[in-house]
Amino acid sequence: MARLSVNIGSLQLKNPVLTASGTFGYGEEFADFMDLSRLGGFVVKGTTLLAREGNDYPRMVETPSGMLNAVGLQNKGVKYFVDTIYPRIKECGSEVIVNVSGATIDDYVGVAERLAPLTGIRAIEVNISCPNVKQGGMAFGTTTKGAAAVTAALRKAWERTLIVKLSPNVTDIAEIARAVEGEGADSVSLINTLMGMAVDVDRRRPYLSTVTGGLSGPAVRPVAVRMVWQVAKAVKIPVIGLGGITCGRDALEFLMAGATAVEVGTANFLDPAISVKIVDEIEEYCQRNKISDIREIIGII
């Protein structure tokens, strides 16, 4: 049996398959469909300092080979997570990673400080790339200065593994990755959704209440693989790849392009057990090709 474990900073994952924030709830919603302990880990939905209602409906629409969303980080806030959710999922047997979002740097730091006492949370993923909020979010992730400032502040507030989630809606994503690496990020994850738009020609108006939204699904995968390849060659910290992964072969593309781990997102809506199937498919590939350690193929391109 192939060795599938990988390291993201000080965080050791039993295999390189995670689930992406915003597509997997708090994990417990999927417990009836899979054994959560078989995952390398899962990233819970975006968590903010205070509760957020998100954007007005409609805020999701299917597109060719993908979907647009403009949910807007709807969540009940970090206190709800700490008091209600964490006690229920801390013994799930898988690494729980919290996606941290905010409108200001102080918001990000406030969330991290409230999560710090939770010893079962060994990593956070900092969302500086959400295109569906009016303040913060992608605004921090589109400049090296903004990305570096958030990372530096969180590095002081969070001692454990710090992952920064990058936006593809930039001119040079490798430059942003180097900026957050320079401020102490342990890893970067990419890509978040691409900005997109869909128009209902019968009603002669956009489908989404926000007009534009984030495009995810198989349509974005070639762009995501290219960006992961670029970033992996530009930084020394581990890269987590995501964007349109629907099967083991898709995940292997990212690994070979330089990702140390992957996140499965939109595919969770189609098949709630897809993540563990991808783990099995990666293992089968390794056995079939006599690969004893997954690290043999990471960054092989």
C-alpha positions as CSV (number, residue, x, y, z in Angstrom):
1,M,0.0,0.0,0.0
2,A,1.4,3.4,-1.0
3,R,2.3,6.0,1.6
4,L,-0.1,8.9,1.1
5,S,0.7,11.1,4.1
6,V,1.9,14.7,3.4
7,N,2.9,17.7,5.5
8,I,1.5,21.2,5.3
9,G,3.8,23.2,7.6
10,S,3.6,21.3,11.0
11,L,0.3,19.8,10.0
12,Q,0.5,16.1,9.0
13,L,-2.3,14.8,6.8
14,K,-2.9,11.1,6.5
15,N,-3.5,11.6,2.8
16,P,-3.5,14.7,0.5
17,V,-7.3,15.0,0.0
18,L,-9.1,17.9,1.8
19,T,-12.5,19.4,1.1
20,A,-12.9,23.0,0.2
21,S,-14.6,25.7,2.3
22,G,-18.1,26.6,1.4
23,T,-18.8,23.2,-0.1
24,F,-18.7,20.9,2.9
25,G,-20.5,22.7,5.7
26,Y,-19.0,21.9,9.0
27,G,-18.3,18.3,8.0
28,E,-20.9,16.8,10.1
29,E,-23.5,17.2,7.4
30,F,-21.6,14.7,5.3
31,A,-21.1,12.1,8.1
32,D,-24.0,10.0,6.8
33,F,-22.3,9.6,3.4
34,M,-18.7,8.9,4.3
35,D,-16.3,8.1,7.1
36,L,-14.8,11.6,7.8
37,S,-11.7,10.0,9.4
38,R,-10.7,8.7,5.9
39,L,-10.1,12.3,4.7
40,G,-6.8,14.1,5.1
41,G,-9.0,16.9,6.5
42,F,-11.8,19.2,5.7
43,V,-12.1,23.0,5.6
44,V,-15.2,24.3,7.3
45,K,-17.3,27.1,5.8
46,G,-16.0,30.7,5.9
47,T,-16.1,32.0,9.5
48,T,-16.3,35.7,10.4
49,L,-16.0,37.6,13.6
50,L,-19.8,38.3,13.7
51,A,-22.7,36.5,12.0
52,R,-23.4,37.3,8.4
53,E,-26.6,36.8,6.4
54,G,-24.8,36.7,3.1
55,N,-26.1,38.1,-0.2
56,D,-29.7,38.3,-1.4
57,Y,-31.2,35.5,-3.4
58,P,-30.8,34.2,-6.1
59,R,-27.1,33.6,-5.3
60,M,-26.3,30.3,-7.2
61,V,-26.7,29.4,-10.8
62,E,-25.5,26.4,-12.8
63,T,-23.3,27.1,-15.8
64,P,-21.7,24.9,-18.5
65,S,-19.3,22.5,-16.6
66,G,-19.6,24.6,-13.4
67,M,-21.6,27.0,-11.3
68,L,-21.6,30.6,-10.2
69,N,-22.1,31.4,-6.6
70,A,-22.5,34.7,-4.7
71,V,-23.4,33.3,-1.2
72,G,-21.4,36.0,0.5
73,L,-19.9,34.2,3.5
74,Q,-23.2,33.4,5.3
75,N,-22.3,32.0,8.7
76,K,-23.2,32.4,12.4
77,G,-19.9,33.9,13.4
78,V,-16.9,32.5,15.3
79,K,-18.6,32.4,18.7
80,Y,-21.2,30.0,17.3
81,F,-18.4,27.8,15.9
82,V,-16.5,27.8,19.1
83,D,-19.4,27.1,21.4
84,T,-21.6,24.9,19.2
85,I,-19.8,23.4,16.2
86,Y,-16.4,22.6,17.6
87,P,-17.5,20.4,20.4
88,R,-19.4,18.2,17.9
89,I,-16.6,17.8,15.3
90,K,-13.4,17.9,17.3
91,E,-13.3,14.1,17.6
92,C,-14.1,13.3,14.0
93,G,-10.7,11.6,13.3
94,S,-9.8,14.1,10.6
95,E,-8.0,17.4,10.6
96,V,-10.4,20.3,10.9
97,I,-9.2,23.5,9.2
98,V,-11.2,26.7,9.7
99,N,-11.5,29.1,6.9
100,V,-11.1,32.6,8.3
101,S,-12.6,35.7,6.6
102,G,-13.1,39.3,7.5
103,A,-13.7,42.9,6.3
104,T,-10.7,44.3,8.1
105,I,-7.4,43.0,9.3
106,D,-8.7,43.3,12.9
107,D,-11.6,41.1,11.9
108,Y,-9.2,38.4,10.7
109,V,-7.1,38.7,13.9
110,G,-10.2,38.6,16.1
111,V,-11.4,35.3,14.6
112,A,-7.9,33.7,14.9
113,E,-7.6,34.8,18.5
114,R,-10.9,33.2,19.4
115,L,-9.9,30.0,17.6
116,A,-6.4,29.8,19.3
117,P,-7.6,28.1,22.5
118,L,-9.1,25.2,20.4
119,T,-6.2,22.7,20.5
120,G,-8.0,20.5,18.0
121,I,-7.8,23.2,15.3
122,R,-4.2,22.8,14.1
123,A,-4.6,25.0,11.0
124,I,-6.5,27.9,9.6
125,E,-7.0,28.9,6.0
126,V,-7.1,32.7,5.5
127,N,-9.6,33.7,2.8
128,I,-8.2,36.9,1.2
129,S,-9.8,35.9,-2.1
130,C,-13.6,35.8,-1.9
131,P,-15.1,37.7,-4.8
132,N,-18.6,37.9,-3.2
133,V,-18.2,40.4,-0.4
134,K,-18.1,44.2,-0.7
135,Q,-15.4,44.7,1.9
136,G,-12.3,42.7,2.7
137,G,-12.2,39.3,1.0
138,M,-10.7,39.7,-2.5
139,A,-9.7,43.3,-1.8
140,F,-6.8,42.0,0.4
141,G,-5.8,39.3,-2.1
142,T,-5.4,41.3,-5.2
143,T,-2.3,43.3,-4.1
144,T,1.0,42.2,-2.6
145,K,0.7,44.9,0.0
146,G,-2.8,43.8,1.1
147,A,-2.0,40.1,1.1
148,A,1.2,40.7,3.1
149,A,-0.5,42.9,5.7
150,V,-3.2,40.3,6.5
151,T,-0.6,37.5,6.6
152,A,1.8,39.4,8.9
153,A,-1.0,40.3,11.4
154,L,-2.3,36.7,11.5
155,R,1.2,35.3,11.8
156,K,1.5,37.2,15.1
157,A,-2.0,36.0,16.3
158,W,-1.8,32.3,15.1
159,E,1.1,30.0,16.1
160,R,0.0,26.9,14.3
161,T,-0.2,26.1,10.6
162,L,-1.3,29.2,8.5
163,I,-2.6,28.7,5.0
164,V,-3.4,31.6,2.8
165,K,-6.1,31.2,0.1
166,L,-5.2,33.1,-3.0
167,S,-7.4,34.8,-5.7
168,P,-7.0,33.9,-9.4
169,N,-8.4,37.3,-10.3
170,V,-4.9,38.9,-10.4
171,T,-2.2,39.7,-12.9
172,D,0.5,37.7,-11.2
173,I,-0.6,35.1,-8.6
174,A,3.0,34.0,-8.1
175,E,3.9,37.5,-6.9
176,I,1.1,37.4,-4.3
177,A,2.2,33.9,-3.2
178,R,5.8,35.2,-2.6
179,A,4.5,38.1,-0.6
180,V,2.5,35.9,1.9
181,E,5.4,33.5,2.1
182,G,7.7,36.4,3.0
183,E,5.3,37.3,5.9
184,G,5.3,33.8,7.4
185,A,2.6,31.8,5.7
186,D,3.1,28.1,6.0
187,S,1.2,27.3,2.8
188,V,-0.9,28.8,0.1
189,S,-4.1,27.3,-1.3
190,L,-5.3,28.1,-4.8
191,I,-7.4,28.9,-6.7
192,N,-10.5,30.5,-5.3
193,T,-13.3,31.1,-7.8
194,L,-12.9,33.1,-11.0
195,M,-15.1,36.1,-11.5
196,G,-18.0,35.3,-13.8
197,M,-21.5,36.4,-14.9
198,A,-24.6,34.7,-16.4
199,V,-27.5,36.5,-18.0
200,D,-31.1,35.2,-18.1
201,V,-32.0,36.3,-21.7
202,D,-35.7,35.6,-21.2
203,R,-35.9,38.0,-18.2
204,R,-33.2,40.2,-19.6
205,R,-31.3,40.5,-16.3
206,P,-28.4,38.7,-14.5
207,Y,-29.2,35.4,-12.8
208,L,-27.4,36.5,-9.6
209,S,-28.7,39.2,-7.3
210,T,-25.1,40.5,-7.2
211,V,-24.8,40.4,-11.0
212,T,-21.4,38.8,-10.8
213,G,-20.2,35.8,-8.8
214,G,-17.5,33.2,-8.4
215,L,-17.2,30.5,-11.1
216,S,-16.2,27.0,-9.9
217,G,-16.3,23.4,-11.2
218,P,-14.5,21.6,-14.0
219,A,-14.6,24.7,-16.3
220,V,-11.8,26.3,-14.1
221,R,-9.5,23.3,-13.7
222,P,-7.0,24.0,-16.5
223,V,-6.6,27.5,-15.2
224,A,-6.2,26.3,-11.7
225,V,-3.6,23.6,-12.6
226,R,-1.6,26.3,-14.5
227,M,-1.6,28.6,-11.6
228,V,-0.7,25.9,-9.1
229,W,2.3,25.0,-11.4
230,Q,3.4,28.6,-11.5
231,V,3.1,29.2,-7.8
232,A,4.8,25.9,-6.8
233,K,7.8,26.9,-8.8
234,A,7.8,30.4,-7.2
235,V,7.7,29.5,-3.5
236,K,9.3,27.0,-1.1
237,I,6.2,26.5,1.1
238,P,3.6,23.8,0.3
239,V,0.9,24.5,-2.2
240,I,-2.7,23.2,-1.9
241,G,-4.4,22.9,-5.2
242,L,-8.1,23.2,-5.9
243,G,-10.5,24.1,-8.8
244,G,-12.8,21.6,-10.6
245,I,-11.5,18.3,-9.1
246,T,-14.1,15.6,-9.7
247,C,-12.0,12.4,-9.6
248,G,-8.7,10.9,-8.7
249,R,-7.1,11.8,-12.1
250,D,-8.0,15.4,-11.6
251,A,-6.4,15.4,-8.2
252,L,-3.2,13.8,-9.6
253,E,-2.9,16.6,-12.2
254,F,-2.6,19.1,-9.4
255,L,-0.1,16.9,-7.4
256,M,2.1,16.4,-10.5
257,A,1.9,20.2,-11.2
258,G,3.4,20.8,-7.7
259,A,0.5,20.7,-5.2
260,T,1.3,18.9,-1.9
261,A,-2.4,18.4,-1.2
262,V,-5.7,19.2,-2.9
263,E,-9.2,20.4,-1.9
264,V,-12.4,19.0,-3.5
265,G,-15.1,21.6,-3.8
266,T,-18.1,21.8,-6.2
267,A,-18.1,18.1,-6.8
268,N,-19.3,17.6,-3.2
269,F,-22.7,19.0,-4.3
270,L,-23.0,16.3,-7.0
271,D,-21.7,13.3,-4.9
272,P,-21.4,13.8,-1.2
273,A,-19.0,10.8,-1.0
274,I,-16.7,12.0,-3.8
275,S,-13.8,13.0,-1.5
276,V,-13.2,9.5,-0.1
277,K,-13.6,8.0,-3.6
278,I,-10.8,10.3,-4.8
279,V,-8.6,9.0,-1.9
280,D,-9.3,5.5,-3.2
281,E,-8.6,6.4,-6.8
282,I,-5.3,8.0,-5.9
283,E,-4.3,4.9,-3.9
284,E,-5.3,2.6,-6.8
285,Y,-3.2,4.7,-9.2
286,C,-0.2,4.4,-6.9
287,Q,-0.6,0.7,-6.6
288,R,-1.1,0.2,-10.4
289,N,2.0,2.3,-11.1
290,K,4.2,0.9,-8.3
291,I,4.5,4.2,-6.5
292,S,5.4,3.5,-2.9
293,D,5.1,7.1,-1.7
294,I,2.8,9.9,-3.1
295,R,5.7,12.3,-2.7
296,E,7.4,10.6,-5.6
297,I,5.0,12.3,-8.0
298,I,4.4,15.7,-6.3
299,G,5.9,18.4,-8.5
300,I,7.2,15.9,-11.1
301,I,6.4,18.3,-13.9
